């Protein structure tokens, strides 16, 4: 009888800890989502203010990645 009560107490403790961890994970996820939306809005604003510079940066990064990929294929 005491063993059953002990197991139930442990199970309830684990369930409470799991619920607390789940709530914390939800809060972290919501905060991360808000920060991501803010970063996306900032990036959109920067691209709209400087479209040609954004195109140039995108082209340069694409060229760099392409060169690095081709180097890796040769090896």
C-alpha positions as CSV (number, residue, x, y, z in Angstrom):
1,X,0.0,0.0,0.0
2,X,2.8,2.4,0.9
3,X,4.7,1.5,-2.2
4,X,1.6,2.4,-4.3
5,X,1.3,5.7,-2.6
6,X,5.0,6.4,-3.1
7,X,4.7,5.6,-6.9
8,X,1.6,7.8,-7.2
9,X,3.5,10.6,-5.4
10,X,6.5,10.3,-7.7
11,X,4.2,10.2,-10.8
12,X,2.4,13.3,-9.7
13,X,5.7,15.0,-9.0
14,X,7.0,14.1,-12.5
15,X,3.7,15.2,-14.1
16,X,4.0,18.6,-12.4
17,X,7.6,19.0,-13.4
18,X,6.7,18.0,-17.0
19,X,3.8,20.6,-17.1
20,X,6.1,23.3,-15.7
21,X,8.8,22.4,-18.4
22,X,6.1,22.5,-21.1
23,X,4.8,25.9,-20.0
24,X,8.4,27.2,-20.0
25,X,9.0,25.8,-23.5
26,X,5.8,27.5,-24.7
27,X,7.0,30.8,-23.3
28,X,10.4,30.5,-24.9
29,X,8.8,29.5,-28.2
30,X,6.5,32.5,-28.1
31,X,9.4,34.9,-27.3
32,X,11.5,33.4,-30.1
33,X,8.6,33.8,-32.5
34,X,8.2,37.5,-31.6
35,X,11.9,38.1,-32.0
36,X,11.9,36.4,-35.4
37,X,9.0,38.5,-36.6
38,X,10.8,41.6,-35.4
39,X,14.0,40.6,-37.2
40,X,12.0,39.8,-40.4
41,X,10.3,43.3,-40.3
42,X,13.7,45.0,-39.8
43,X,15.2,43.0,-42.7
44,X,12.3,43.9,-44.9
45,X,12.6,47.6,-44.0
46,X,16.3,47.6,-44.8
47,X,15.8,45.9,-48.1
48,X,13.1,48.4,-49.1
49,X,15.3,51.3,-48.1
50,X,18.3,50.0,-50.0
51,X,17.2,47.7,-52.8
52,X,20.2,47.8,-55.0
53,X,22.6,47.2,-52.1
54,X,20.5,44.2,-51.0
55,X,20.7,42.8,-54.6
56,X,24.4,43.3,-54.7
57,X,24.9,41.6,-51.3
58,X,22.7,38.7,-52.3
59,X,24.6,38.3,-55.6
60,X,28.0,38.4,-53.9
61,X,27.0,35.9,-51.3
62,X,25.5,33.6,-54.0
63,X,28.7,33.9,-56.0
64,X,30.8,33.1,-52.9
65,X,28.8,30.0,-52.0
66,X,28.9,28.8,-55.6
67,X,32.7,29.1,-55.7
68,X,33.0,27.3,-52.4
69,X,30.7,24.5,-53.6
70,X,32.6,24.1,-56.8
71,X,35.9,23.9,-54.9
72,X,34.5,21.2,-52.7
73,X,33.3,19.1,-55.7
74,X,36.8,19.2,-57.2
75,X,38.4,17.7,-54.1
